[in-house]
Amino acid sequence: MTLDTTMTEPAIDFTAIKLKQQAAWASGNYAIVGTTLQIVGERLCEALNLRPGSKVLDVAAGNGNATLAAARRFAEVTSTDYVGHLLDKGRSRAEAEGLKVDFAIADVEALPYGDDSFDCVLSTFGVMFSPDHEQAAAEMLRVVRRNGRIGLANWTPDSFIGHVFKTLGKHVAPPKGVRSPALWGDYKHLAVLFAGNRIHLTERVFNFRYRSVAHFLDVFRTYYGPVHKAFLSLDETGREALTRDLTVLLQSSNKADDGTLLIASAYSEAIIEKA
């Protein structure tokens, strides 16, 4: 009798991973960083040629950059995230501008909407953090109508932020089985996730502008969930080592010559048309 010694990989516990992610994004105050990225949402809505009256869903909306950009174009916008206090920030911003937006807590991997419910689905630096890439893509495709469009802005693997992720990974191991969020910025990965649908990808650049290297590091360490939680998880020696590595990355990427910080980070602007 032959014994079967084949080892099977344990299933990835996406629920546990997402609970940890929610805690990370709920820590700090992402809106401090998020509001600086508003131009990305504006560019994305222009690339989509978003028209008044369009039914739009913003997934993993954070503090609402794409949400506000769509609402400013008089679209009918539903803004969703699985972190309630981030939606509260978006709601406050919408109210301040007198914009009508529906806000709802929802997980992009299990959207509570019917098939073909929206003309457009948007996400700026949001859906890329979903641990189950295939499920997130499938859900966005499901809720958008035929010939509708999905507009995404995602950091690329070789971008400055992509290197920030890699630096964090050297000090705090990511959950086993979870792929890099920066893969969402790669055309080949999107072609697999959205196979059979038309994909147009444009590489763009966002300029991070801060008072100094130390200022950037202080803001991200204090407010940006993944960096904030990474520092919290390390002992003093580990925090010092991570600070050194991030400082080296920031200094080598900085293009400013006046003591301030200017770092260009590439991101992909993807427009997916549902077949």
N, C-alpha and C positions, 0 to 999 in steps of 0.2 A: 504494500500500500504506500502510495506517495503522498506526503503531506504537502498541502498548499501553503507555502511560506510567503506568498505575495503580500506585501504591505500596502495598505490603502491609506491615502492621505486623509487626515481628519477633516471633516467639513468645517469651513470657515464660519465662525459665529458672527455674522454681520450685525445681529441685534446688539451684542455686547460691544462691538466696535463702535457702532453708532451712538450708543450711550456715552462712551468715552469721548467721542467727537463732540456730542452735544455739550458735555461738560467743558470741553476745551473752548468751544466758541462762545459759551455763556460766560467764561472767565474773561477778565480784562474788560475791554470795551472796543469791539471791532469797529464801531462807527467812527471812532477817532481816525482810524486808518482808512476805512471804507469811503468816507466822504471825499477824500483826496482823489479817488478814482472815478469821480462822476463823469468825466469826459469820455470814459470808455463806454458807458451806457448810452450817451448821446451819439457817439459814432456808430454803435451797433444798431440803434434804431434808424439812423440814416441809411446804413448799409442795407437794412431790410426794406427801405422805402415804406416805412410804417405809415398807414393811412388812418385818418380819423374814423372812428367807429369800429375799428378792428378789435376782435376779442383776443386779448393777450393774457398769457399766463407767465409770470416771472417765478421761476423755481430756484430754491436756495437763494432767495432774494437778498438776504442779509439786511442791511439798513436801507435798501431800496433804490440803488442807483439806476438800474434798468427800469424799475417800476416807475420812477419819477419821469425818466426820459420818455417812456411810452405815454404816460398820462399827460405830459406836456403837449403831446401830439394828438390829444383828444381820443386816445384809444380807450376801450373798456377793459381796465386792467384788474387782474387778480394777482395779488402778491403773496407768495407762500415761502415759508421756511420752517424748519423743525425746532428753531430756537425762538421762543416767544418774545424775549426782550429785544431781539434784533428787529422783529416786526414792529414792536412799539416805537423804535427809532424811526423806521420808515413811515409809520402812521403819523408821527409828530411832524415829520418833514412835509408830508402830503397836506396835512391840515394847515401848516404855515403858508403853503402856496395856494390853498383853496382848491386842491386837486381831489377829484373823486376816485377813490381806489378801494377795492375790497381786499381785506387782509385775512389770511387764514393759516393756521398752523397745519403744515402738511409735509410729509416725507416724499422727496422726489422719487424714491424707489417704490412708493405705494400711493400714487396720487388719487385723491377722492373725487375724481371727475370722470364723466362718461367718455366713451370713444368719440373722437372727432369733435371735441367741445370747443376748440380754440383755433383761431386763424394763425396765431404765432405763439411760440414758446420761447422764452428768453432766459439766459443765465449769464451773469458776468462774474467770473471767478468764484462760482458757487457749486454748480453740479460736479465740477471736477474733483471735489472732495468727497463725493459719494463713494463708499467702499466697493459696492457692487456696480461696476461700470456698465455691464450689459443690462442689468435690470433698470438702471436709471435711464439709459438710452431708449430701452423698450417702452418705458412709461411715457417719455416725452413724445415718442412717435405715436403711441396709442391715442393720446389726448388731442393731438393736432390733426386737423382735417386733411383730406387728400389735397395735394398741391399747396398745403399750408407750409409754413417755414419755421425752422428752429434756428435761433440765432444765439451763438455762444462766443464768449470771450474767455480764453484759457491761457495761462502761462505756459510757455513752451519748455521742453526738457533742458535746453541749453541756455535759457534766459537767466537773468540775475536771480529772479525768485526761484527758478528751478535749482540753482546752485545753493540758495538758502535752504531749500528742502533737503538737498543732499548733505549739507553741513549739519542740519539738525539730525538727520538719520545716522550720522557717524557717532553721535553722542547719546541719542535716545532711539533705540530700535523701533521701527514701525511695527504695528500688529502683523503677525505672521500671515502671509497670503494676500495682504493688501498691496495693491500696485500704486506706483507713484501717481499723485494727482496730475502731475505735469504731462503724463501721457495723453491727456485730453487735448493738449496743444499740438499733437503730432498728427499729420494727415493720415498716415497709415493706420494709426489706432482708430481714428474716427471712421475711416473707410470700413473697418471691421465692425465697429459698433453700429454703424448706420448703413450697412450693406444693402444695395438695391435702391438707394436713394441718392439724389443728386447733391454733391457737396462742393461748395466753393469756399476756398480758404485764402485769406489774405493775412500776411504777417504785418503786424503793427508794433509800435513801440510806445510804452508809457514811461514818462520821465518822473522818477522819484526825486523830489526836491525837499531837502531838509536843511536845517541850520548848520549841521556838521555830522560827521560820522557818529559821534557820541549821541547826538540828538536822535538820529534815526534808530540807533540801537536802544536807546531809552524808550522811545515810543513803541517800538515793536515788542520789546521785552515786557512792557507794562500793559499794552492794549491788544496786541495781535495774538489771538487764541493759541495757535500752534507754537509760537515762540514763547509765549507766556507760560504755557503748560510745560514745555521742555525745560525751562529754567526751574520751575517749581519741582520737577521730578528729580533734579540732580542735587548732589551734596555740594558743599562749597568748592571743593576741588573741581568737580565737574562743571559747575557754573563758570568758574574762572577759565577753564579750558574752552568751553563753548564761546565765551566772550572773546577770547583771543582769536579763535577761528573765524567768527563772524566779523570781527574787526579787520582781520587780514582780507577777507572777501570784500568788505565795504571799501577799504582803502584801495584795493587793486581795481575795483570797478568804478570808482569815483572819477568823473570827468571834470569836476569843478576845479578851478585854479585860484579861488579866492577864499578858501577856508570853509566854504559851504559844501553841501553834498548834492551832486547831480549824477544819478545813475539811470541809464536807459535800460529798461527791461522789456524784452520782446514778448509779445503775446500773439496768439492766433485768433483772428476773427473769422468764425466759421458760420456759413449760411447753408443749412441743410433743407432741401425742398423734398417733402414727402411725396413719393411716387404714388 
